[in-house]
Amino acid sequence: MGTMGSLAMLSGARALARNILSGSIRVSRSACAALPALAHPLFLARLRQCHKLDPGCGLCEPGVGLRWMIRVVKQEHRVPTARPDPLTPRRIIVGQPFDLADILDGTQDFRWFLRQDGWYSGVLDGNLVHLRQAGGFLEYRAETDLADLLGRYFRLDDDLDSARAELAAIDGRIAGLVEKHPYLRVLRQPDLWECMVAYICSANNSVVRIGKIVEMMAGQLGHPVNLGSDVRHTFPSPAVVLEAGEGELARMQLGLNRHVKIVAAAKRICDGALDLQRLAQSRVPYLQAKRELMECYGVGPKIADCIALFALDKPEAFPLDTWIRRALAAYFRGEERPVGAGLVRWAQDHFGRNAGLASQLLFGGRRMG
């Protein structure tokens, strides 16, 4: 065969390689007998599908073919896939009462802010993500597929209707709050350490100031992540915080000795004395998780309950702050209730397994009216 004939054969082999591997053509037994070059395993598998592994077709067995054809097949099979544009919105069906603006009001997770283009910007588990709501859809922009992460974060697979119905059946006063705040839900935050630091900083602090502290720590110690022109920073790991030390955090002027508390918590995690991932497992009881959290300097009962509820997925946790105390006093006026830690136990007994959701309904009802 001359040079031109060899080139024609090679060109035809390339085209055939593409068509057979894509499944756009099927190969008969007679055609197989005419193609001694098809030795690559991908071809062999495809040929077997086409004529059901005819025992009389020796060309469907390994070892038949030419080296150059194998190279052609390998080359042609590496079809580059187009990388999705991260700014192209992706959609998730919500399927529940849902109001993104109401949920991302900054009272649970403190690093969301509304951009001028109408998207919310936040950093979840090291991913910069933009969110907006379009009717019954949650739209997001990100560098990668975050559907599962967002589903867990917003608890889109949880039966929240049943949880609300249970609370409403327990107490008529809560039933009114359930009806008034249909979109309220407890977020399941993916970065357990960031959540812990945020709530260590929550004592005697405002929502706005907590967000500024967490964002400042990320900006000075985290890694930059970008999405289009939006640049944010990941939250620094316990190891990075420990390496930075109290001096570096003190220069951030976090206030109220918070730099000491944060570094102490980072040290416990790095030393293995505190394992947040283990505490988040369902087999670890709520009270055990709370007890281990409170072994950290600066973590009292209320902060431990916040971390347990928003990060460790302990739905019975009942964070008791000033707003919730006032709400309980207003909604249960005239009824005898214990004080202090006893009040938390009373609330958990009264509201049952959804005490955490009840706490947020009380908080929202008192704070937002």
C-alpha positions as CSV (number, residue, x, y, z in Angstrom):
1,M,0.0,0.0,0.0
2,G,1.4,3.4,-0.9
3,T,1.8,6.5,1.3
4,M,-1.5,8.0,0.2
5,G,-3.3,4.7,0.8
6,S,-1.9,4.4,4.4
7,L,-2.9,8.0,5.2
8,A,-6.4,7.3,3.9
9,M,-6.6,4.2,6.0
10,L,-5.4,6.1,9.1
11,S,-7.9,8.9,8.5
12,G,-10.7,6.3,8.1
13,A,-9.6,4.6,11.3
14,R,-9.8,7.8,13.3
15,A,-13.3,8.5,12.1
16,L,-14.3,4.9,12.8
17,A,-12.8,5.2,16.3
18,R,-14.8,8.2,17.1
19,N,-18.1,6.7,15.8
20,I,-17.7,3.3,17.5
21,L,-16.7,4.7,20.8
22,S,-19.5,7.2,20.8
23,G,-22.0,4.5,19.9
24,S,-23.2,6.5,16.9
25,I,-22.7,3.4,14.6
26,R,-23.0,-0.3,15.2
27,V,-20.6,-2.8,13.8
28,S,-21.8,-6.0,12.2
29,R,-19.9,-9.3,12.3
30,S,-18.9,-9.0,8.6
31,A,-17.6,-5.5,9.2
32,C,-15.6,-6.7,12.2
33,A,-13.9,-9.3,10.0
34,A,-12.7,-6.5,7.8
35,L,-11.3,-4.5,10.7
36,P,-8.2,-6.3,12.0
37,A,-7.0,-3.0,13.6
38,L,-9.6,-2.8,16.3
39,A,-7.7,-4.3,19.2
40,H,-8.2,-1.7,21.9
41,P,-10.3,-2.9,24.9
42,L,-12.9,-0.2,24.3
43,F,-13.3,-1.4,20.7
44,L,-13.5,-5.0,21.8
45,A,-16.2,-4.2,24.3
46,R,-18.2,-2.2,21.8
47,L,-17.9,-4.9,19.1
48,R,-19.1,-7.6,21.6
49,Q,-22.2,-5.5,22.2
50,C,-22.8,-5.1,18.5
51,H,-22.8,-8.8,17.5
52,K,-23.1,-10.4,20.9
53,L,-19.7,-12.0,21.1
54,D,-19.9,-14.4,18.2
55,P,-17.5,-17.3,19.1
56,G,-16.6,-17.5,15.5
57,C,-15.2,-14.0,15.4
58,G,-11.6,-14.2,16.4
59,L,-11.1,-10.5,15.9
60,C,-13.1,-9.8,19.0
61,E,-10.5,-11.4,21.2
62,P,-7.6,-9.5,22.8
63,G,-4.2,-9.4,21.0
64,V,-5.5,-8.6,17.5
65,G,-4.6,-5.3,15.9
66,L,-1.9,-2.8,15.2
67,R,0.1,-0.7,17.7
68,W,-0.6,2.5,15.8
69,M,-4.4,1.8,16.0
70,I,-4.2,1.4,19.7
71,R,-2.6,4.9,19.9
72,V,-5.3,6.3,17.7
73,V,-8.0,4.9,19.9
74,K,-6.5,6.2,23.1
75,Q,-6.0,9.6,21.6
76,E,-9.5,9.8,20.2
77,H,-11.1,8.6,23.4
78,R,-9.6,11.5,25.4
79,V,-12.4,13.9,24.3
80,P,-12.0,17.1,26.2
81,T,-15.1,18.2,28.1
82,A,-16.0,21.8,28.1
83,R,-15.6,23.4,31.6
84,P,-18.9,24.9,32.7
85,D,-18.9,28.7,33.1
86,P,-19.0,29.2,36.9
87,L,-21.1,32.4,36.4
88,T,-23.8,30.4,34.6
89,P,-26.6,29.8,37.2
90,R,-27.5,26.3,38.2
91,R,-30.8,25.4,39.7
92,I,-32.1,23.4,42.7
93,I,-35.7,22.6,43.1
94,V,-36.6,23.6,46.7
95,G,-40.0,21.9,47.2
96,Q,-40.6,23.6,50.5
97,P,-41.7,27.0,51.9
98,F,-38.5,28.9,51.3
99,D,-37.5,32.6,51.4
100,L,-33.8,33.1,50.9
101,A,-33.7,36.6,52.2
102,D,-35.5,35.6,55.4
103,I,-33.2,32.6,55.9
104,L,-29.9,34.5,55.3
105,D,-30.7,37.3,57.7
106,G,-27.3,36.9,59.4
107,T,-28.6,35.5,62.7
108,Q,-27.3,32.0,62.2
109,D,-24.5,32.2,59.6
110,F,-22.7,35.5,59.6
111,R,-20.8,35.7,56.3
112,W,-23.5,36.3,53.8
113,F,-24.0,39.7,52.2
114,L,-26.3,40.9,49.4
115,R,-24.4,42.1,46.3
116,Q,-25.6,44.9,44.1
117,D,-26.5,42.5,41.3
118,G,-29.1,40.8,43.6
119,W,-27.0,37.7,44.4
120,Y,-26.0,36.7,47.9
121,S,-22.3,36.1,48.3
122,G,-20.9,33.6,50.9
123,V,-18.2,31.0,51.5
124,L,-19.3,27.5,52.3
125,D,-16.8,24.8,53.1
126,G,-14.1,26.6,51.2
127,N,-16.3,27.4,48.2
128,L,-17.3,30.9,47.1
129,V,-20.9,30.7,46.1
130,H,-23.6,33.1,44.9
131,L,-27.2,32.5,45.7
132,R,-30.5,33.9,44.7
133,Q,-34.1,32.6,44.6
134,A,-36.2,32.3,41.5
135,G,-39.7,31.2,42.6
136,G,-39.5,27.6,43.7
137,F,-35.9,27.3,42.6
138,L,-32.7,28.1,44.4
139,E,-30.2,29.4,41.9
140,Y,-26.4,29.3,42.5
141,R,-23.2,30.2,40.9
142,A,-20.0,28.4,41.8
143,E,-16.8,26.8,40.4
144,T,-18.2,23.3,41.0
145,D,-21.4,21.4,41.6
146,L,-22.6,22.3,45.0
147,A,-26.1,20.9,44.9
148,D,-25.5,18.3,47.6
149,L,-23.7,20.8,49.9
150,L,-26.5,23.4,49.5
151,G,-29.1,20.7,50.1
152,R,-27.5,19.8,53.4
153,Y,-26.9,23.4,54.4
154,F,-30.5,24.4,53.9
155,R,-31.9,21.0,55.0
156,L,-33.9,20.6,51.8
157,D,-34.3,16.9,52.4
158,D,-35.5,17.3,56.0
159,D,-39.2,17.0,56.7
160,L,-39.6,20.5,58.1
161,D,-43.4,20.5,57.7
162,S,-43.6,17.6,60.1
163,A,-41.3,19.3,62.6
164,R,-43.4,22.5,62.5
165,A,-46.6,20.5,62.8
166,E,-45.2,18.7,65.9
167,L,-44.3,21.9,67.5
168,A,-47.7,23.5,66.7
169,A,-49.5,20.4,68.2
170,I,-47.4,20.7,71.4
171,D,-48.2,24.3,72.1
172,G,-50.7,26.7,70.7
173,R,-48.5,29.7,71.3
174,I,-45.8,28.2,69.2
175,A,-48.4,27.3,66.6
176,G,-48.9,31.1,66.0
177,L,-45.1,31.5,65.5
178,V,-45.0,28.6,63.1
179,E,-47.7,30.2,61.0
180,K,-46.1,33.6,61.2
181,H,-42.6,32.4,60.2
182,P,-43.2,29.7,57.7
183,Y,-39.7,30.0,56.1
184,L,-37.6,29.8,59.3
185,R,-35.3,26.9,59.4
186,V,-32.1,25.8,61.3
187,L,-29.1,25.9,59.0
188,R,-26.7,22.9,59.0
189,Q,-23.3,24.7,58.7
190,P,-20.6,22.7,56.9
191,D,-17.5,24.4,58.5
192,L,-17.8,23.3,62.1
193,W,-14.7,25.2,63.2
194,E,-15.8,28.5,61.6
195,C,-19.2,28.1,63.3
196,M,-17.5,27.5,66.7
197,V,-15.3,30.6,66.3
198,A,-18.3,32.7,65.3
199,Y,-20.2,31.8,68.4
200,I,-17.2,32.2,70.7
201,C,-17.3,35.8,69.3
202,S,-21.1,36.1,69.9
203,A,-20.9,36.7,73.6
204,N,-21.9,40.4,74.3
205,N,-21.7,41.2,70.6
206,S,-24.0,42.2,67.7
207,V,-24.7,40.2,64.6
208,V,-23.0,42.8,62.4
209,R,-19.9,42.8,64.6
210,I,-19.7,39.0,64.7
211,G,-19.8,39.0,60.9
212,K,-17.0,41.6,60.7
213,I,-14.8,39.6,63.1
214,V,-15.2,36.3,61.1
215,E,-14.6,38.1,57.8
216,M,-11.5,39.8,59.2
217,M,-10.0,36.6,60.3
218,A,-10.7,35.0,56.9
219,G,-9.3,38.0,55.1
220,Q,-6.0,38.1,57.1
221,L,-5.4,34.3,57.6
222,G,-7.4,32.5,54.9
223,H,-6.9,31.8,51.3
224,P,-8.5,34.0,48.5
225,V,-11.3,32.4,46.4
226,N,-12.9,34.2,43.5
227,L,-16.0,33.9,41.4
228,G,-15.9,36.4,38.5
229,S,-14.9,39.7,40.0
230,D,-16.0,38.7,43.6
231,V,-13.1,37.8,45.8
232,R,-13.6,36.4,49.3
233,H,-11.4,34.3,51.6
234,T,-11.7,30.9,53.2
235,F,-11.8,30.7,57.0
236,P,-8.4,29.7,58.4
237,S,-8.1,26.2,59.9
238,P,-7.3,25.6,63.6
239,A,-3.7,24.8,62.6
240,V,-3.3,28.2,60.8
241,V,-5.0,30.0,63.8
242,L,-2.7,28.2,66.2
243,E,0.4,29.1,64.2
244,A,-0.7,32.7,64.0
245,G,-1.0,32.8,67.8
246,E,-2.6,35.1,70.3
247,G,-0.4,38.0,69.2
248,E,-1.6,38.0,65.6
249,L,-5.3,37.7,66.6
250,A,-4.8,40.4,69.3
251,R,-3.7,42.9,66.6
252,M,-7.1,42.3,65.0
253,Q,-8.7,43.9,68.1
254,L,-11.4,41.2,68.5
255,G,-12.3,42.5,72.0
256,L,-13.2,40.8,75.3
257,N,-10.2,38.5,75.3
258,R,-11.6,36.6,72.3
259,H,-8.2,36.1,70.7
260,V,-7.2,34.0,73.8
261,K,-10.4,31.9,73.6
262,I,-10.1,31.2,69.9
263,V,-6.4,30.2,70.1
264,A,-7.2,28.0,73.1
265,A,-10.0,26.2,71.1
266,A,-7.7,25.8,68.1
267,K,-5.0,24.2,70.4
268,R,-7.6,21.7,71.8
269,I,-8.5,20.7,68.2
270,C,-4.9,20.4,67.0
271,D,-4.0,18.4,70.1
272,G,-6.8,16.0,69.5
273,A,-8.6,16.9,72.8
274,L,-11.6,18.2,70.8
275,D,-12.9,16.5,67.6
276,L,-15.8,18.4,66.1
277,Q,-16.3,15.9,63.3
278,R,-16.8,13.1,65.8
279,L,-19.2,15.2,67.9
280,A,-21.3,15.9,64.8
281,Q,-21.9,12.1,64.3
282,S,-25.5,11.1,65.2
283,R,-24.2,8.4,67.6
284,V,-22.7,11.0,69.9
285,P,-25.5,12.2,72.2
286,Y,-26.3,15.9,72.5
287,L,-25.3,16.1,76.2
288,Q,-21.9,14.5,75.6
289,A,-21.2,16.9,72.7
290,K,-22.2,19.9,74.8
291,R,-20.1,18.7,77.7
292,E,-17.0,18.4,75.6
293,L,-17.5,21.8,74.0
294,M,-17.8,23.4,77.4
295,E,-14.3,22.0,78.3
296,C,-13.0,24.8,76.0
297,Y,-12.0,28.0,77.6
298,G,-14.7,30.6,76.9
299,V,-17.4,28.2,75.8
300,G,-20.3,28.3,78.2
301,P,-23.7,26.6,78.0
302,K,-25.3,29.1,75.5
303,I,-22.4,29.1,73.1
304,A,-22.1,25.3,73.3
305,D,-25.8,25.0,72.5
306,C,-25.4,27.3,69.5
307,I,-22.5,25.2,68.1
308,A,-24.4,22.0,68.8
309,L,-27.5,23.2,67.0
310,F,-26.0,25.0,64.0
311,A,-22.9,22.9,63.4
312,L,-23.1,19.6,65.1
313,D,-26.7,18.8,64.0
314,K,-28.1,18.3,67.5
315,P,-31.8,19.4,67.0
316,E,-32.6,19.2,70.7
317,A,-30.1,21.9,71.6
318,F,-31.8,25.0,72.9
319,P,-29.5,28.1,72.9
320,L,-30.8,30.5,75.6
321,D,-30.0,34.1,75.1
322,T,-31.6,37.4,76.1
323,W,-34.0,37.4,73.2
324,I,-35.3,33.9,73.9
325,R,-35.6,34.6,77.7
326,R,-37.8,37.6,76.9
327,A,-39.8,35.5,74.4
328,L,-40.4,32.8,77.0
329,A,-41.4,35.3,79.6
330,A,-43.9,36.9,77.1
331,Y,-45.4,33.8,75.7
332,F,-45.6,31.8,78.9
333,R,-46.5,34.7,81.2
334,G,-48.0,33.6,84.5
335,E,-46.6,30.0,84.3
336,E,-44.0,28.7,86.7
337,R,-40.7,28.0,85.0
338,P,-37.2,27.3,86.4
339,V,-34.3,29.7,85.8
340,G,-30.7,29.2,84.5
341,A,-29.8,25.7,83.2
342,G,-33.1,24.4,84.5
343,L,-34.9,26.7,82.0
344,V,-33.1,25.0,79.1
345,R,-34.1,21.5,80.4
346,W,-37.7,22.7,80.8
347,A,-37.7,24.0,77.2
348,Q,-36.3,20.7,75.9
349,D,-38.9,18.7,77.8
350,H,-41.7,21.0,76.7
351,F,-40.7,21.2,73.0
352,G,-39.2,17.8,72.6
353,R,-36.9,16.7,69.8
354,N,-37.4,20.0,67.9
355,A,-36.5,22.3,70.7
356,G,-33.8,23.9,68.5
357,L,-36.3,24.9,65.9
358,A,-38.6,26.2,68.7
359,S,-35.7,28.3,70.0
360,Q,-35.3,30.0,66.6
361,L,-39.1,30.6,66.3
362,L,-39.0,32.3,69.7
363,F,-35.9,34.3,68.8
364,G,-37.4,35.3,65.5
365,G,-40.8,36.1,67.0
366,R,-39.2,38.4,69.7
367,R,-36.5,40.0,67.5
368,M,-38.5,40.5,64.3
369,G,-42.0,40.9,65.9
